[in-house]
């Protein structure tokens, strides 16, 4: 039965990655015609409603969310994600989907690098080596010594850094709060932060783009439900390597729909970063298994 659940959970996770890649494509299209705050505001209104539903489903009321021992950290992580989404929306328009995600996949490596000083987790020399290799991959993508280098190339790197901080804070508050509580705070803080600039800079959308905006919001609910459901029935370690499939889906949408070119340095750099990320994940699993197999000393 566990094997069947793992299989279904992995399929759900891969479907979520496909939906998230499609969402980024829709965001790129909408971001070319409308300001980022209005688009992100509408997305967060849906996130907030979905967060309320998750909380009611899990706890029966929203009161447990305000009983969290980490209200400040929950608020900060919600704001970090909102800013990160705006930054990546900007990167999709200025750089394109492929190049933005080729840099953004460094987020797991940044998490590994910061987990030591921020969470007190041990980071050995092998993981530091993988992080260094990942940095080389980023340099291959960015080509900082080339004459065509643009500071815009650093935008998705900033997005990856903010997302890594969000992930670390999520891991920290997850020690005390349920995923429903964390999702509620994420949706509410983002909605609060984006509503004022979103309404102030509001631009009316055409009927066609209104359809795409509605699709973006609806697929957001479906994608996050699939992601949450996959973690409920499958071990996170079993599905996490499949997160890099999003880069493959992004490349497909970027080339076939938006006419983007997959430059050799972007492809090579992305392969280096993904390989470093997978090695880091593998080392984490090795260490986790070693700790589980370590005999306990009776007291």
N, C-alpha and C positions, 0 to 999 in steps of 0.2 A: 504493500500500500504506500509506503514512504517513497519508493522509487516512482510510482505513478504520480504522486504529488509533486515530486521534484521535476518530473517531465512537464507536467501542466504548469507548474510555477515558472519554469524556464521559458516556456512558450509565452506565458503572460508577460514576463519581463522583456523578452525580445519584441513583442508587440508594442509594449510601452516605449521602447527605444525608437521603434519605427514612427510611432505617433509623435514623440517629442521632436524627431527630425523633421517630420512634416510640419509641425507647428513652427519650427524655426524658418522653414520655407515660407509659410504664410506670413510670419512676422517680417521677413525680409521684403515681401511684396507690399504689405501695408506700410512698413516703415519708409518706403520710397515715396509715399504720397501723403502720409499724415505724421503728426508729431508723436514722438515716442511716449509721452506721458499719457495721452488719451488712450493709446492702445494698451499700455500696461495697466492703466486704471481699470478698464473694462475687464481685463483678465483677472485682476485682483478682486473685483467685486464677485466674480464667480468663485475664485479661490476661497473668499471669506464665507460665502454661502455653503460651499462644499465642506469647509472646516467646521461650521456650525452643525451640519448634518452628521459628520463623523463623530463630533463630540457628543451629540445627543444619542447617537447609536451606541457609542462605547460606554458613556457614563450616565445617560439619562437626563442630564442638564448641563448647562455651561458653567456652573459654579466651580467644578474642579479645576477649570483653567485658571481661575483667579486665586486658587489656593496653592499654586506652584511655589516652591521655595526659590525659584529663579526668575522672578518677573522681569528684572532688568536685562538679564542675559537673553531671555525669550524675546523681549522687545528689540534688543540690538540685532539678534540673528534675523528677525523678520525684516528690519530695515536694511540689513546687509544684502539680503536676497533681492529686495525690491530695487536697490541701486544696481546690483549685479545684472538683473534682467534688463534694466534700461541701458547699461553699458554694452551688453551683448547685442541688444537690438540695434544700437548705433554701429557696432562692429559689423553686423550682417550687411548693413546698407553700404558702409564705406569700404569694407574689405571683401565681402562675399561670404557665403556659407562655408566653403571648404577651408579657406585660409584661417578664418576665425576659429573654427573647431579644431584645426590642426594645432593651434596654440592653446586652446581652451582645455585640451585633454591633459595638460600638465597639472590640472587641479588635484588629482590623487597624489601626485608626487609632492605637491606643496603641502598637502595634508600630512603626508609622511614626514616631511621635514619639520613641520611645526608641531607635530603631536608630542615631541619630546619636551620642548620648552613650555608649551601651553597646557598639556595634559599630563606631563610627567611620565610619558611612555618611553620605553627604551628604544632607541634607534641605533642599530649596530652599523658597523663599517660597510656591510654589504648593501644595506638600504641607502646609506649615504652615497655609495658608489653608483647605485641605480639612479639616485636623484641627480648626481652629477652628469650621468649619461643622458638623462632626460633634458637637462639644461643644454647639452650639446645639440640635442634634437631640435630644441626651440631656436637655437642660433642658426641651425641649418634652414629652418623655415623662414626666419626673419631676415637672414643675410644682412646683418648690420653693416658690413663693410662695403656693400654694393651701392652703386650710385642711385639705385631706384628705391633705397630704403626710405620708408615713411614712418613718422612717429605714430601714425594711425595703427601700425602693426603692433604697438604696445597696448592698444585698447583691450583686445581679448586676453592679454596676459594679466592686465589689471582685473578683468572679469574673473579669470581663473583664481586669482589671489583672494578676491572677495568671496567667491564660492567656497574656497578652501576654508576660510575663516567661518563661514556659515556652517559648513560641514563639521568643523571641530566643535563649534558651540552646540550644534545639534547633538553630537555625540556626548557632550558634557551634560546638557540638560536631560538627555535621555536616560541618565542614571537615576533620575527621580520622576520624570514626567513620561506619560504614555505618548505614543505617536499621534494620537488624536488631539491631545493637548498641544503638542508642538505644532501640528498642522493648523490648529485654530489660531494660535499666536502668529504664525507665519502669514496666514491669510488676512487677519485683522490688521496687523501692523502695516502690511503692504497696502491694503485698501485705504487706511488712514493717511499714509504718506503720499499716495498717488492721487487721491481724490481732488485735493485743492489745485495742484498744477494741471491735472487732467481736465478738470472742468474749466479752469481759467483759459487754457489753450485749446479748448475743444474745437475740432473741425468736423463738420458734417460729412458723412460718408455717402458715397454713391450706393444704390441698391446692391450692386454686385459686390462691392467691398464690405457692405454691411453683412452680406451672406458669409464672406470669408471671415469677418470678425466673429460672427456667431459660431462658425465652424471652429475657429481658434479657441473660443471659450468652451464649447462642448467637448472638443477633443482633449482639452486640458483636464476636464473631469474624468473622461474615460482613461486617459493615460495615467493619471495619478491613482485612480481606482485599481487599474491593472498592476501598477507598481506596488501599492500597499498590499493588494491581495497576493501577489507573488511572494512577498516577504512573509506573509502569514502562513503559507503552506510549503515554503521552500526555505532551506538554509541560505542566508545571505551569501555565504562563501561559495555556494554552488552557482549562483547567478551573476555575481559581481563581474567576472571577466567578460560577460556578454555586454556590459555597458559600452565597450568600445565598438560594438556594432553600430552605435549611433553615428560614428564617424563615417562608416561605410554608407549608411543610408543618406547622410548629409552629402557625401560626394556624388551619390546617384542623383539626388534632387538638384544639386548645384550644376552638374554637367548637363542633364537632360532638360531641365526646365528653365534655368537661368543662364545657360550658355557659358558657365564658368569653365576656366581651364585648370586642369590639375597639373601644376608646374612640378618639375622633377624634384626641386628642393623641398617643396611642401609635402610631396608624397614620401620622400626619404626621411625628412624630419619627423613626420607623423609616425612612421614605422618605428623610428628610434624611440620616440616618446612612449608609444604604446608598449613596445617591448620592455622598456624600463618600468613602466607601470605594472605590467603583468609580472615581472620579476619581483617587484616590491610586494605585490599581493601574494605571490607564492611564498616569499620569505615570512610574511605575516602568518600564513597558514602553518608553515613549518614550526614557528615559534609557539603558536597556539596549541598545536598537537603535543609539542614537547612539554608545555606547562600542564596539560591535562594528564599526560602519562607520568608526571613526576609524582612519586609516592608521598603521601601526606604523613607527617610525623605526629603521632598521637601526643596529646598534652595531658 
